[in-house]
Amino acid sequence: MDRNLNNPDILRQDHYLYRMPAEWEPHVGVWFSWPRPEGISFPDKYEPIPHVYARLVRELLFSEEVHINVWNKEMEESVYGFLKEREAVSSRLFFHHFPAYEPWCRDHGPIFVVREQKGERFRAVIDWNYNAWGGKYPPYDLDDEIPVHVAEYRNLPLFQPGMILEGGSIDVNGQGTLLTTSSCLLNPNRNPNLTREQIEEKLCSYLGVRNILWLEEGIVGDDTDGHIDDITRFVSPNTVVTAVETNPEDENYQPLQRNLELLKEMRDQEGNPLNVVEIPMPEPVYYDGQRLPASYANFYIANHAVIVPTYRCSRDVEVLGILKELFPDREVVGIDSTDLIWGLGSFHCISQQEPL
């Protein structure tokens, strides 16, 4: 049956016509939810966090628009003044009065999908349900509303799959393959009413994938139950980088070796083996007696740069060198994430790209 695919009503129904682009595809910009001193993400250590954000925003403004969610005009003026003092403002910087309790925009923010038709490109927003990683950190109702606000701001179709999913729990190559972990997506604290097959059907239907690759567990200290963006990332349609721990006595050694074994047996959507590039884990990072989920895999791919978390560690330089070889057309920038990781996440966790 012929259908007018340019009809807005049809676009709102046919979510299966869209795909989630790979992160290295061109961006309009990147979205953040600015952290608040009243929040719970950085207990007793909030003061250095805005400085890390300012360094990140200043770097990203060279590549793309930066959109920051804040609570109100007063918060906007305060954040703008802070960024201006640190030369982190430009005409590419935008503020939105879309309140969120916590700053983890990768997980509560919009996931954009695209569709190409007769030389035109259409975009939409997927609004997955959000419950703060299995109900761990209420309240989260405001955070859950962020995709709705963004879709309205951009005047884009909004699709609601009716399934809990955080953006950090998936990674795609833009060609039909998706990476995730069973420890997170199959955890009963997310979607106890859905089987693995039903979860896969939702991913395929709403993200335009047809090949789902399941790793197992994440890294020690990760309160998300094992987000993929702390362990394994696509860097091209057929290449992944994956974190490995070389010390057999380290708690991360066995789970990361197991994931490495699985990756070596996996295939892309065309049946081709993955090109697997290993990157080391940083030396363990502790604060207040707690081991933190420090990982180099939590990098953000911008239009002209790759922003990589570093940890004042001897392995920082090694990882930057590996990523420079994998991204020859982008500047690879290391930014100290030692303070930010106290919130149990880094640069990928706080950002959400908006594709062209």
C-alpha positions as CSV (number, residue, x, y, z in Angstrom):
1,M,0.0,0.0,0.0
2,D,1.4,3.4,-1.0
3,R,1.7,5.9,1.9
4,N,2.7,9.5,2.0
5,L,5.9,9.4,4.1
6,N,6.1,13.2,4.3
7,N,2.8,13.3,6.2
8,P,3.5,14.3,9.8
9,D,0.9,11.9,11.2
10,I,2.5,9.0,9.3
11,L,5.9,10.1,10.6
12,R,4.7,9.9,14.2
13,Q,3.5,6.3,13.7
14,D,6.3,4.8,11.6
15,H,9.1,4.7,14.2
16,Y,10.5,1.6,12.5
17,L,11.6,3.8,9.6
18,Y,14.2,5.5,11.7
19,R,17.6,4.5,12.9
20,M,19.9,5.7,15.7
21,P,23.1,7.2,14.1
22,A,26.5,6.2,15.3
23,E,28.1,8.8,17.5
24,W,30.8,9.8,15.0
25,E,28.1,10.8,12.4
26,P,27.6,14.6,12.1
27,H,26.0,16.4,15.1
28,V,23.9,19.5,15.5
29,G,25.2,19.7,19.0
30,V,25.3,18.0,22.4
31,W,23.0,18.2,25.4
32,F,23.8,18.5,29.1
33,S,21.8,18.8,32.4
34,W,23.8,21.1,34.6
35,P,24.6,19.6,38.1
36,R,23.2,21.2,41.2
37,P,24.8,21.6,44.6
38,E,21.5,20.3,46.0
39,G,21.8,17.1,44.0
40,I,23.0,13.8,45.3
41,S,25.5,12.9,42.6
42,F,28.6,14.5,44.2
43,P,28.3,14.3,48.0
44,D,30.7,16.6,49.8
45,K,32.6,17.2,46.6
46,Y,30.5,19.4,44.4
47,E,32.8,22.4,44.2
48,P,35.3,21.1,41.6
49,I,32.5,19.7,39.3
50,P,31.4,22.9,37.5
51,H,35.1,23.5,36.7
52,V,35.3,20.2,34.9
53,Y,32.1,21.1,33.0
54,A,33.5,24.4,32.0
55,R,36.6,22.8,30.6
56,L,34.5,20.3,28.6
57,V,32.0,22.9,27.3
58,R,34.9,25.2,26.2
59,E,36.4,22.3,24.2
60,L,33.0,21.2,22.7
61,L,32.1,24.7,21.5
62,F,34.8,24.4,18.9
63,S,32.9,21.4,17.4
64,E,29.2,21.9,17.9
65,E,26.3,23.6,19.6
66,V,26.1,23.0,23.4
67,H,22.7,22.9,25.0
68,I,22.4,23.0,28.8
69,N,19.3,22.2,30.8
70,V,18.9,24.3,33.9
71,W,16.0,24.8,36.4
72,N,15.2,28.4,35.8
73,K,16.4,31.9,34.8
74,E,18.3,32.4,38.0
75,M,20.3,29.1,37.4
76,E,20.9,30.1,33.8
77,E,22.4,33.4,34.7
78,S,24.6,31.8,37.4
79,V,25.9,29.1,35.0
80,Y,26.4,31.5,32.1
81,G,28.4,33.8,34.4
82,F,30.5,30.9,35.6
83,L,31.2,29.8,32.0
84,K,31.9,33.3,30.8
85,E,34.6,33.8,33.4
86,R,36.3,30.6,32.1
87,E,35.9,31.6,28.4
88,A,33.5,28.8,27.8
89,V,30.7,30.8,26.0
90,S,29.9,31.5,22.3
91,S,27.0,31.9,20.0
92,R,26.8,28.1,20.0
93,L,25.8,28.0,23.7
94,F,22.1,27.6,24.5
95,F,20.2,27.3,27.8
96,H,16.9,25.6,28.4
97,H,14.7,25.7,31.4
98,F,14.2,22.0,31.5
99,P,14.8,20.9,35.2
100,A,16.5,17.6,36.1
101,Y,17.5,16.5,39.5
102,E,20.8,15.0,38.5
103,P,23.2,15.6,35.6
104,W,23.3,12.3,33.8
105,C,21.9,13.4,30.5
106,R,23.1,10.3,28.6
107,D,20.6,8.3,30.6
108,H,17.7,10.6,31.1
109,G,18.0,12.7,27.9
110,P,16.6,12.2,24.4
111,I,17.8,9.6,22.0
112,F,17.6,11.1,18.5
113,V,16.9,8.9,15.5
114,V,17.0,9.8,11.8
115,R,15.4,8.8,8.5
116,E,16.5,9.5,5.0
117,Q,13.8,9.7,2.3
118,K,14.2,11.0,-1.3
119,G,17.2,13.2,-0.4
120,E,15.6,14.6,2.7
121,R,16.5,13.8,6.3
122,F,13.9,13.6,9.1
123,R,14.5,13.3,12.8
124,A,12.6,12.1,15.8
125,V,13.1,11.6,19.5
126,I,12.8,8.4,21.4
127,D,11.5,8.8,24.9
128,W,12.5,5.7,26.8
129,N,11.2,5.5,30.4
130,Y,13.8,6.3,33.1
131,N,13.8,5.1,36.7
132,A,17.3,6.1,37.9
133,W,19.0,2.8,37.3
134,G,16.5,0.5,38.8
135,G,14.9,3.0,41.3
136,K,18.2,3.6,43.1
137,Y,18.0,7.4,43.4
138,P,14.5,8.9,43.7
139,P,13.0,11.3,42.8
140,Y,13.6,11.1,39.1
141,D,10.3,12.3,37.6
142,L,11.7,15.6,36.3
143,D,14.7,13.8,34.7
144,D,12.2,11.4,33.0
145,E,10.5,14.4,31.3
146,I,13.6,15.8,29.6
147,P,13.1,14.0,26.2
148,V,9.6,15.4,26.0
149,H,10.8,18.9,26.5
150,V,13.5,18.5,23.9
151,A,11.2,17.1,21.3
152,E,8.8,20.0,21.9
153,Y,11.6,22.5,21.6
154,R,12.8,21.0,18.3
155,N,9.3,20.3,17.1
156,L,10.1,16.7,16.4
157,P,8.0,13.5,16.5
158,L,8.2,11.7,19.9
159,F,8.1,8.0,20.1
160,Q,7.5,6.3,23.5
161,P,8.3,2.6,23.5
162,G,7.1,2.0,27.0
163,M,10.3,0.4,28.2
164,I,13.0,1.6,30.7
165,L,16.3,2.2,28.9
166,E,19.3,4.4,29.7
167,G,21.4,5.8,26.8
168,G,24.6,4.6,28.4
169,S,23.4,1.0,28.3
170,I,23.6,0.8,24.5
171,D,26.1,1.7,21.7
172,V,25.4,1.4,18.0
173,N,27.5,1.4,14.8
174,G,24.7,3.2,12.8
175,Q,24.6,0.3,10.3
176,G,22.3,-2.1,12.2
177,T,24.3,-3.4,15.1
178,L,23.8,-2.6,18.8
179,L,26.0,-3.5,21.8
180,T,24.7,-3.9,25.3
181,T,25.0,-6.0,28.5
182,S,22.8,-8.6,30.0
183,S,23.7,-7.5,33.5
184,C,21.9,-4.2,32.8
185,L,19.2,-4.7,30.2
186,L,18.0,-8.0,31.7
187,N,18.1,-6.8,35.3
188,P,14.7,-7.2,36.9
189,N,14.9,-3.7,38.3
190,R,14.3,-2.3,34.8
191,N,11.7,-4.2,32.9
192,P,10.6,-7.3,34.9
193,N,7.6,-7.7,32.6
194,L,9.6,-8.1,29.4
195,T,11.6,-11.1,28.2
196,R,14.9,-10.8,26.4
197,E,13.1,-11.4,23.1
198,Q,10.6,-8.6,23.8
199,I,13.5,-6.2,24.8
200,E,15.3,-7.1,21.6
201,E,12.1,-6.4,19.6
202,K,11.8,-2.9,21.1
203,L,15.4,-2.1,20.4
204,C,15.1,-3.2,16.8
205,S,11.8,-1.5,16.2
206,Y,12.7,1.9,17.7
207,L,16.5,2.2,17.0
208,G,16.6,0.6,13.5
209,V,19.0,-2.2,14.4
210,R,18.8,-5.9,13.5
211,N,21.8,-7.3,15.2
212,I,22.1,-7.2,19.0
213,L,25.4,-8.2,20.7
214,W,25.2,-9.1,24.3
215,L,28.2,-8.7,26.6
216,E,27.8,-9.8,30.3
217,E,29.0,-7.7,33.3
218,G,30.3,-4.2,33.7
219,I,33.1,-2.8,35.9
220,V,33.5,-2.6,39.7
221,G,31.9,0.5,41.2
222,D,29.4,1.0,38.4
223,D,26.0,1.6,40.0
224,T,24.2,1.3,36.6
225,D,24.4,-2.6,36.7
226,G,26.9,-2.6,33.9
227,H,26.6,0.1,31.3
228,I,28.2,-0.6,27.9
229,D,29.8,2.9,27.7
230,D,32.1,2.0,30.5
231,I,33.5,-1.1,28.8
232,T,33.1,-1.4,25.0
233,R,32.4,1.2,22.3
234,F,32.1,1.3,18.6
235,V,34.7,3.6,16.9
236,S,33.8,2.7,13.3
237,P,31.1,0.5,11.7
238,N,33.3,-2.6,12.2
239,T,35.7,-1.7,15.0
240,V,35.2,-1.6,18.8
241,V,37.5,-0.6,21.6
242,T,37.1,-2.6,24.7
243,A,38.6,-2.1,28.2
244,V,40.8,-4.9,29.6
245,E,42.5,-5.3,32.9
246,T,45.9,-6.9,32.8
247,N,46.2,-7.6,36.6
248,P,44.7,-11.0,37.4
249,E,44.3,-10.0,41.0
250,D,42.1,-7.1,40.1
251,E,38.3,-7.5,40.5
252,N,37.8,-6.3,36.9
253,Y,40.1,-8.9,35.4
254,Q,37.7,-11.8,35.0
255,P,34.5,-10.0,33.8
256,L,36.5,-7.9,31.2
257,Q,38.4,-11.0,30.0
258,R,35.0,-12.7,29.5
259,N,33.7,-9.8,27.5
260,L,36.8,-9.8,25.4
261,E,36.3,-13.5,24.6
262,L,32.7,-12.8,23.6
263,L,33.7,-9.9,21.3
264,K,36.2,-12.0,19.5
265,E,33.4,-14.4,18.5
266,M,30.8,-11.7,17.6
267,R,29.8,-10.6,14.1
268,D,28.4,-7.4,12.7
269,Q,25.1,-7.1,10.8
270,E,26.7,-8.4,7.7
271,G,28.2,-11.5,9.4
272,N,31.8,-10.1,9.5
273,P,34.0,-10.5,12.6
274,L,34.5,-7.4,14.7
275,N,37.8,-5.7,14.7
276,V,38.5,-5.6,18.5
277,V,41.0,-3.1,19.8
278,E,42.0,-3.4,23.5
279,I,42.5,-0.4,25.7
280,P,43.7,-0.7,29.3
281,M,41.8,0.2,32.4
282,P,43.2,3.0,34.4
283,E,44.9,2.3,37.7
284,P,42.2,1.9,40.4
285,V,40.7,5.2,41.5
286,Y,39.4,5.5,45.1
287,Y,37.7,8.2,47.0
288,D,36.5,8.1,50.6
289,G,37.3,4.3,50.6
290,Q,35.1,3.6,47.6
291,R,36.4,2.2,44.3
292,L,35.0,4.3,41.5
293,P,34.1,3.1,38.0
294,A,37.0,4.9,36.2
295,S,37.2,3.9,32.6
296,Y,38.7,5.4,29.4
297,A,35.8,3.9,27.4
298,N,33.6,6.7,28.7
299,F,34.8,9.1,25.9
300,Y,32.5,11.4,23.9
301,I,32.9,11.7,20.1
302,A,32.2,15.2,18.9
303,N,32.3,16.6,15.4
304,H,35.9,17.5,15.5
305,A,37.2,16.0,18.7
306,V,37.1,13.0,20.9
307,I,37.0,13.9,24.6
308,V,38.6,11.3,26.8
309,P,38.5,11.0,30.6
310,T,41.9,10.8,32.2
311,Y,42.8,9.9,35.8
312,R,46.2,11.3,36.6
313,C,47.5,7.9,35.7
314,S,50.5,6.4,33.9
315,R,48.1,4.8,31.4
316,D,46.5,8.1,30.3
317,V,49.1,8.7,27.5
318,E,48.8,5.2,26.2
319,V,45.1,5.3,25.7
320,L,45.2,8.8,24.1
321,G,47.7,7.4,21.6
322,I,45.5,4.4,20.8
323,L,42.5,6.6,20.2
324,K,44.5,9.1,18.1
325,E,45.2,6.2,15.7
326,L,41.5,5.3,15.6
327,F,40.3,8.9,15.0
328,P,42.9,10.4,12.7
329,D,40.5,13.1,11.5
330,R,39.6,14.3,15.0
331,E,41.6,15.9,17.8
332,V,41.8,13.5,20.8
333,V,41.6,15.6,24.0
334,G,42.2,14.2,27.4
335,I,40.5,16.0,30.3
336,D,41.0,15.1,33.9
337,S,37.9,13.2,35.2
338,T,39.3,12.3,38.6
339,D,36.8,14.6,40.4
340,L,33.9,13.9,38.1
341,I,34.1,10.1,38.5
342,W,33.1,10.6,42.2
343,G,29.6,10.9,40.7
344,L,30.1,7.4,39.2
345,G,30.2,8.6,35.6
346,S,32.3,10.6,33.2
347,F,32.0,12.6,30.0
348,H,29.9,10.1,28.0
349,C,27.5,9.7,30.9
350,I,26.8,13.5,31.2
351,S,26.4,14.1,27.5
352,Q,23.8,13.2,24.8
353,Q,24.6,14.0,21.1
354,E,22.0,15.5,18.7
355,P,22.6,14.3,15.1
356,L,22.0,16.5,12.1
